[in-house]
């Protein structure tokens, strides 16, 4: 039932050989048209649409506006943008684009460019170039860029190339060959992608889904019938029962806790605290609180006790005065006792 290796094998099979004879492969003949040594893609791809004017009379300088459609292999213009009445169509093989001076028209058109064939044949009726008039210089540059995508390159200045010795950075023939190879690769890659998108779901159905269905219908069903009583197989195990009961108990406990929190939140009353009371007059404070002594005023900053705690007042206990005992040898003033006599000196023992 492993499908991964099979899918890798399918990719390796596609990489092993390139079947150029596949009926959906575009082939080299259909991918390019060989003409005078050059190659060109045959796939029709729309590049640009827009209004351009074509000169009708060079003497009067009048022009007529047409709806131009540029594709990868042709330039077609119609009477209007409904694209029902086609006026003319040009093949883009061996075609170049160049700028035209505005002074050629008497009406003063300034944004003109022309298409011509490098082989020298006429482009439109008996004209060797097709001159087109745009509304702005930006529109001219946009059309030239679109023509470059279709393989129509600007006219090379041969004189400047001879003087400078430089050549075009991109060879037109090489560019068309690269475009042909790109179309071939894209064509074959689309074939491979189509095969993979078609084969992968089939491989998954064959190797996984169908095999699983076969296993369920044959082997698994026989194993279930051989196991005994099928009703016991569908019973819940003891571990699953305990776990389910624990989950149910936790669920009810959480609901009770949430209900208690909601009750407390809804029934709790919040009373704001009163603002603090400030008393400026000490007498007013003493009258309001007669049992409390008034607070003494602070000392001025130039007093000696400033910066220190105030000295408490002396406590007078009104004790009786006890007279002192008179000394036996009063001093000269009769107020101090005489100093005691000096102690006798004790002779020291000779060493």
C-alpha positions in Angstrom: 0.0 0.0 0.0 3.0 2.3 -0.3 2.3 4.8 -3.0 5.3 7.1 -2.7 7.9 4.9 -4.6 5.4 4.3 -7.4 5.0 8.1 -7.9 8.7 8.6 -8.0 9.0 5.7 -10.5 6.5 7.5 -12.7 8.6 10.7 -12.7 11.7 8.7 -13.5 9.9 7.0 -16.4 9.0 10.4 -17.9 12.6 11.6 -17.5 14.0 8.5 -19.2 12.8 9.2 -22.7 11.3 12.2 -24.6 8.7 11.0 -27.0 8.7 13.5 -29.8 6.2 11.4 -31.8 3.5 12.1 -29.3 0.3 13.3 -31.1 0.0 16.4 -28.9 3.6 17.4 -29.4 3.8 20.6 -31.5 6.8 19.5 -33.5 9.5 21.5 -35.1 7.5 22.1 -38.3 4.6 23.6 -36.5 6.8 25.5 -34.0 8.6 27.4 -36.7 8.5 28.4 -40.3 11.7 28.5 -42.2 12.1 31.3 -44.7 15.4 32.6 -46.1 17.4 31.1 -43.3 15.3 32.6 -40.5 12.9 30.9 -38.1 9.6 32.2 -36.8 7.0 30.8 -34.3 3.7 29.7 -35.8 1.7 30.0 -32.6 -0.8 32.9 -32.7 -0.5 35.0 -29.6 -2.2 38.3 -29.1 0.2 41.1 -28.0 -1.5 44.5 -28.4 -4.6 46.3 -29.6 -5.1 50.0 -30.1 -6.0 53.0 -32.4 -3.5 54.2 -35.0 -3.8 56.5 -38.0 -2.6 55.8 -41.6 -1.9 58.8 -44.0 -4.4 58.9 -46.8 -2.9 61.8 -48.8 0.6 63.1 -48.4 -0.2 66.4 -50.2 -3.2 67.3 -48.0 -1.7 65.6 -44.9 -5.0 63.8 -44.1 -5.1 60.6 -42.1 -7.6 57.9 -41.3 -7.9 56.1 -38.0 -8.1 52.3 -37.8 -8.2 49.7 -35.0 -4.9 47.7 -35.1 -4.4 44.2 -33.7 -0.8 42.9 -33.2 -0.2 39.2 -32.7 3.0 37.1 -32.7 2.9 36.5 -36.5 0.8 39.3 -38.1 -0.4 42.9 -37.9 -4.1 43.4 -38.8 -6.2 46.5 -38.8 -10.0 46.9 -38.8 -12.5 49.6 -39.5 -13.5 49.8 -35.8 -12.8 48.1 -32.5 -15.6 45.5 -33.1 -13.1 43.7 -35.4 -15.8 42.7 -38.0 -14.6 44.5 -41.1 -10.9 43.7 -41.8 -9.0 46.2 -43.9 -5.6 44.6 -44.3 -3.2 42.1 -42.7 0.6 42.0 -42.8 2.9 39.1 -42.1 5.8 40.1 -39.8 8.5 38.0 -41.5 11.6 40.1 -42.3 9.9 43.3 -41.1 11.6 46.2 -39.3 10.4 49.4 -37.7 11.9 52.9 -38.0 11.1 56.5 -37.0 9.8 59.0 -39.5 10.4 62.8 -39.3 7.3 64.8 -38.6 8.0 67.5 -41.1 6.7 65.4 -44.0 3.0 66.1 -43.0 1.5 69.5 -43.4 -0.9 68.9 -40.5 1.9 68.9 -38.1 1.8 65.3 -36.7 4.8 64.6 -34.6 4.5 61.0 -33.5 5.1 58.8 -36.6 6.8 55.5 -37.2 6.9 53.1 -40.1 7.2 49.4 -40.9 9.1 48.1 -43.9 10.5 44.8 -45.2 14.2 44.1 -45.4 13.8 42.3 -48.7 12.6 45.5 -50.4 9.1 44.4 -51.3 6.1 46.6 -50.9 4.3 46.5 -47.5 0.9 48.0 -48.2 -0.5 48.3 -51.8 2.2 50.1 -53.8 4.0 51.5 -50.8 7.4 50.3 -49.7 6.6 51.2 -46.0 3.6 51.5 -43.8 3.6 54.8 -42.0 1.5 55.0 -38.8 0.6 58.1 -36.6 0.1 57.9 -32.8 -1.3 60.4 -30.4 1.8 60.7 -28.2 5.4 59.8 -28.1 4.7 57.4 -25.2 2.2 55.5 -27.4 4.8 55.2 -30.1 7.3 53.7 -27.7 4.7 51.3 -26.4 3.9 50.1 -29.9 7.6 49.7 -30.7 8.1 47.6 -27.6 5.1 45.4 -28.6 6.6 45.0 -32.1 9.9 44.0 -30.5 8.0 41.2 -28.6 6.6 40.0 -31.9 10.1 39.8 -33.4 10.0 43.2 -35.3 13.3 44.9 -34.5 14.2 48.6 -35.0 16.3 49.5 -38.1 20.0 49.3 -37.3 22.1 52.4 -38.0 24.8 50.9 -40.3 26.9 54.0 -40.3 27.2 54.2 -36.5 28.0 50.5 -36.4 30.8 50.9 -38.9 32.3 53.9 -37.0 32.0 52.3 -33.5 32.6 48.7 -34.5 29.7 47.6 -32.3 27.0 45.1 -33.2 23.5 44.5 -31.9 23.4 43.0 -28.5 20.9 40.3 -29.6 21.0 38.6 -33.0 17.4 38.5 -34.4 18.0 35.0 -35.9 19.3 33.7 -32.6 16.4 35.2 -30.8 13.9 33.5 -33.0 15.7 30.2 -32.6 15.6 30.6 -28.8 11.9 31.3 -29.1 11.4 28.2 -31.2 13.2 26.0 -28.7 11.1 27.6 -25.9 7.9 26.7 -27.7 9.1 23.1 -28.2 10.0 22.7 -24.5 6.7 24.3 -23.4 4.8 21.9 -25.6 6.5 18.8 -24.3 6.3 20.0 -20.7 2.5 20.4 -21.1 2.3 16.8 -22.3 4.3 15.5 -19.3 2.3 17.6 -16.9 -0.9 16.3 -18.4 0.3 12.7 -18.0 1.3 13.2 -14.4 -2.0 14.9 -13.5 -3.8 12.0 -15.1 -1.6 9.2 -13.7 -1.2 10.3 -10.0 -4.9 10.0 -9.0 -5.1 6.7 -10.8 -2.1 5.3 -8.9 -3.4 6.6 -5.6 -6.8 4.9 -6.2 -5.2 1.7 -7.3 -2.5 1.3 -4.7 -4.2 2.9 -1.6 -8.0 3.4 -1.9 -8.8 0.2 -3.7 -6.4 -1.9 -1.6 -7.9 -0.5 1.6 -11.4 -1.2 0.4 -10.4 -4.8 -0.4 -8.7 -5.2 3.0 -11.8 -3.9 4.9 -14.3 -6.0 2.9 -12.3 -9.3 3.2 -9.6 -9.5 5.9 -10.9 -7.0 8.4 -14.5 -8.2 8.3 -13.4 -11.8 8.8 -11.3 -10.8 11.8 -14.2 -9.0 13.4 -16.5 -12.0 13.0 -13.8 -14.3 14.4 -13.3 -12.1 17.5 -16.4 -13.4 19.3 -19.2 -11.2 20.6 -19.3 -8.0 18.5 -21.3 -6.1 21.1 -18.4 -6.3 23.6 -16.1 -4.8 21.1 -18.2 -1.7 21.0 -18.3 -1.3 24.8 -16.3 1.5 26.4 -13.2 0.5 28.3 -12.8 1.2 32.0 -10.0 3.7 31.5 -12.1 5.6 29.0 -15.0 5.6 31.4 -12.9 7.0 34.3 -11.5 9.7 32.0 -14.9 10.7 30.7 -16.3 10.9 34.3 -13.3 13.1 35.4 -13.9 15.4 32.5 -17.6 15.7 33.3 -16.8 16.4 37.0 -14.2 19.1 36.0 -16.8 20.7 33.7 -19.4 21.0 36.4 -16.9 22.2 38.9 -15.8 25.0 36.6 -19.4 26.0 36.0 -20.0 26.3 39.7 -16.9 28.3 40.2 -17.9 30.7 37.4 -21.4 31.1 38.9 -19.9 31.9 42.4 -17.6 34.5 40.8 -20.6 36.1 39.0 -22.7 36.2 42.2 -19.9 37.8 44.2 -19.2 40.4 41.5 -22.9 41.3 41.1 -23.7 41.6 44.9 -20.6 43.4 46.1 -21.2 47.1 46.9 -18.3 49.5 46.6 -18.4 52.6 48.9 -15.8 55.3 48.1 -13.6 56.5 51.0 -14.2 60.0 52.4 -11.7 62.7 51.5 -9.0 63.4 54.2 -9.8 66.2 56.6 -7.3 69.1 57.0 -7.5 71.5 60.0 -5.7 74.8 59.7 -6.7 76.3 63.1 -5.4 74.6 66.2 -8.1 76.1 68.4 -10.8 74.7 66.1 -9.2 71.3 66.4 -9.1 71.6 70.2 -12.8 72.6 70.4 -13.7 69.6 68.1 -11.6 67.2 70.2 -11.5 68.5 73.8 -9.8 65.4 75.2 -6.7 65.8 72.9 -4.0 68.4 73.7 -3.4 70.9 71.0 -0.3 70.4 68.9 2.4 72.9 69.6 3.4 75.2 66.8 6.7 74.4 65.0 9.8 76.3 66.0 11.1 78.9 63.7 14.1 77.9 61.6 16.6 80.3 63.4 16.0 78.8 66.9 18.7 76.6 68.4 16.5 73.5 68.5 15.6 73.8 64.9 16.3 70.5 63.1 16.0 68.6 66.4 13.1 67.2 68.3 11.6 69.6 70.9 12.8 69.3 74.5 10.1 68.0 76.8 9.2 70.3 79.8 10.7 69.5 83.2 8.5 67.4 85.4 7.8 68.9 88.9 6.8 66.2 91.4 6.6 68.6 94.4 8.8 66.4 96.6 9.9 67.8 100.1 13.4 69.2 100.5 15.8 66.9 102.5 18.7 68.8 104.2 22.2 67.4 103.9 24.2 66.1 106.8 26.8 68.6 107.9 30.4 67.4 107.5 32.8 67.1 110.3 35.6 69.1 108.6 34.0 71.9 106.6 36.1 73.6 104.0 37.3 77.1 104.0 34.0 78.4 102.8 32.1 76.2 105.0 30.4 74.7 102.1 32.8 72.1 100.9 34.4 69.3 103.0 38.2 69.2 103.4 40.1 66.8 101.2 41.1 63.5 102.9 44.7 63.2 104.0 47.2 61.5 101.7 47.9 57.8 102.2 51.2 56.8 103.9 53.8 55.6 101.5 54.7 52.0 101.7 58.4 51.2 101.4 59.4 48.9 98.6 61.4 45.7 99.0 64.9 46.1 97.7 65.7 44.0 94.7 
